[in-house]
Amino acid sequence: MKIIFAEKATEDFVEILEYMSGKNFNVAKKISKQVQYTCSLLVSMPKMGSKVDVFIDSKYFTFQQAIEISNTKKEFKQTRKFPVVDFRKIIIFYQVVDDNLEIIRIIHSSRDIPTIFTEE
C-alpha cells in the first residue's frame, strides 16, 4: 500500500511544522517523525482509525453540521481519523482507495474542525 498526501494535507502538515518550529524546533522534528510513523502504522492496519461518522457524532460537530456534512460530502463515508502517535491532538484524516492510503487532512484538534470540513 502506498501513502498519498492530498494537497490540503501537505499544507496542513507544513503549517503545523512551521508553527511548532517557531516555538520549539526539536518538537517540530518529533512531530514530523511521528506523523510519518503514524502513517506507516495506518498502512499496515488501515482500519484501526475511527470512521468519520463516529467523529461527526462527537463533541466537535452539532447534529445539524453532521447532517450537512453527511448529505454534501459523500466521500466522508470512506473517511477515517486517527491521532498522531505521541501527539494525540493532531488528527490524521484518511481514506483507503484502491491500494493507496490517502491522507486527506492533518488537523490540530484545537482548530475549528467543523468549519474546516464544511467550507471545503
N, C-alpha and C positions, 0 to 999 in steps of 0.2 A: 504494500500500500504506500502510496506517495502522498506527501504533505503539500498542499497548495494553500498559499495565503492570498485571500482576496485583497484587493487594493485597500479597502477600508480597514481590514485587519492590520495590514502593514502600516498604514497611517496611525492607527491606534497604538501599535507597538512602538513606533518611533516616538510618538508623543509621550508615552509613559516613560521611555528611557531618557528622553531629553529632560523631562520634568525631574526625574529622580537623579540624573547626573548633576543637575544644578544643586541638589540637596546633599547627595552622598553618592559619589561615583562608584564606590565598592558595592553599594546596594543595587545600583543600576546594573552593574555587571552580573550580580547574582540573579536579579530578575530576568535578565536576558537568558542566562543559563537555565533557569528553572522553567521559563516558557518553552524553551527548546526541549527540555527533559519531559515536561508535561505533554507536549505534542507527541513525543516518541511513545509515551505511555498510551496515549489515545490511539495511536496507530496499532499498537499491539492488542488493545482492548477498547475498540471504538464505542461499545455500548455502555461503558462504565459511567458516562455522563448522564445527567438527568435530561429528560425530554423538556423542551422549552415550554410545553403546556404546563408542566409542573412549575416552571419558573414563572410563567404568566399568572398562575394561581397564587403566587407568593405575595409577600408584602410590597413588592415593587410596583405592581400594576393594580389599578382598580378593576372591578368587574367590567365596567364599560370599556376600558382600554383593552382588556383581554379579548373581549368580543370583537372590537375593531381590528385588532391585530390578527385574530383568527380568521376573520372574514376577508381582510385585504391582503394578508401575507400568507398565501398558501404554502410557500416554501418553509414556513415555520413548523409544519407538520413533520419535517425531517430533521429539524434543528435540535441540537443538544447543547448542554452547557457543562463546564467543568472548571473548578477553581485551579489556579496555578499552584503547584506544589510549593509549600512554604510561604506563599503569598496568596492566601485564600480570598482576599478581597479583589484580586484581579481574576476576572472570569473570561474563559475562552468559550466562544460560541462557535459551533462547528456542525458540519454535515458530512455524512459518508455518501459519496456519489461515485457510482461505478467502483473503481478500485482506488479512489482518492479520498483522503481526509482533507476536506476543505475548511479552512479556518475562516470564519465569516467576520468576526469581531473579537477584539480583546479589550475589555472594558473594566475599569475600576468600579467597584460596587458603590462608591460614593457619588458617582455621576448620576445624572437623571436618565436612567436606562429606558424608561417608557418613552420619553421624548426622543431619544436617540433612535429607537426602533420604529416609532410611529412616523417620524419625519423622513425616513429613508425612502 
